[in-house]
Amino acid sequence: METHDPLSLTNAEIFWESISRKLYPRTVYQVLHAPLPNEEARSGLIQDGAFIENIIDRLKHQFFEAVKREKVWGDAVEHWFARTHRRTTRKMAKREARRYFPRTRPHRNDGDGGDFDIPSASDLPEALAQKREILEMIARHVSRLPQAKARLFQDLVDGIGAEEISARDGIKAGTVRKRIHDLRQELRELVAEQREKTCRQRHKVAA
């Protein structure tokens, strides 16, 4: 694969197979660091498994289309993929956030064609602390889940779909999808509760 020639379709399929299982957590990481209007948007998007999977599907299409047009070189595939993954994730995350989450402060242009507010330097410690609190809270919650539900969470992080889980565990795909929906809803409510708690604490301190 390490050759200064256009990447072959066979090697592209090998590369995709090697990286596809890692894409779900990597995509969540990119959303966590994308310039979005507020933390509500960020929290909502990283919990939306269908949205993360849409990004991965889009990335797969872009990758194989570029390979067919001989735009990906064997010795630069990792660099091409990392750059495209970052750009595609940020573009889709900003578009999705604009559709479903309001801005909370007056915006300024982020220099990338969008009109989203980027936190100032003084905002960053608070935003990062809140993000860390949420992720740590989710980790603690998952550690207390029953084994089957904890395994389902890990499957989602690893990017394993409902059909594959169904075939592996001998459970109907519809049942798996229902369990995934319930788990996501449980985590959404957990994050919402934490955000409300943080908001109350801030108001208490301000008062």
C-alpha angles and dihedrals in degrees: 000000000000098000135121091238131093110286112258121233090244093054090044090057090048091050093048092049090052095050105032096083090055096049100085097063091037091053091049087052091053091050089050089058099038118113100254130166097251145342091264088064092047094048092047094050098046089053093050103093093182090056092050090049090050089056091051092049090050091048091051091052092049092048098051093041089054090048091052090052090048092241095132121075122209095233093047103041095110092051093045092048095047092049094046093045091054095045095045094046094049093046094050093042092052092048093048092046091051090054099047111019127057124226113253098199135033107283133233127192115270093209093247101091094272132105100221126133116247116205115252120239090265091055096053101078091052093045093048092046091052091048091050092049091052094048092047090048091052090048091052091047093049091049088061096047122108112268095255094051093045089052090051090053090052090049089056092049090050091051096245111157131223094256093054092046089049093053093045097048100032093240126134112264090233090057091050091050090050091051091048090050092049093048093050091048090050091053092045090054090047092053092045090052091050092049091050090049091050091048092052091050091051092050090048091052092045091051 
